């Protein structure tokens, strides 16, 4: 079974631009979560989607948004990029979105975003 | 608010020495705790969860509700244990999103 895939793997953008990152979960998985990873703050939760609905949201400004499609693929968008948005963005999928024994989150390789 | 604290950024030990990676948490409700590991150039992956009470790669972790801790332990460290370790708990009562600690880098040298 293919793992979680994220595209693109690397991005360089200029301050003020916007960016869209894509995540394809493991086949059959319906829950997708997004995280921002930086050396200073570690892993911070952005949002979680299940069945095309945003279930949870972390403490990030409205410039960060996301969506999930009917095939469970997810995208996140960051508008008006700031230098501080430079980070590794990780996507994780889980089977059901319920906290049972299929709770485990499977992580993708991440998209490295650099804002100059 | 839910919070995970890993007080050590770096833990360096010699091969064969015992290892204890500390994790303290605050959580309203019945907590579920996890340890995730990231080896060099690999993806973040689940190491163990408290509910399964398993020993994975020789690591164990016991949930201590009185001390609100979930320390990760291994009696004899191996060089292949060198990695970044994250303690995590659920973001809230619903869903599968997690709150992570800032991580501890474990370095095992011979």
Interface residues (C-beta under 8 A of the other chain):
Chain A: X3 X31 X33 X35 X41 X42 X43 X44 X45 X47 X48 X50 X55 X56 X58 X90 X92 X94 X97 X98 X99 X103 X104 X105 X106 X107 X108 X109
Chain B: X32 X43 X44 X45 X46 X49 X86 X90 X91 X92 X94 X95 X96 X97 X98 X99 X100 X101 X102 X103
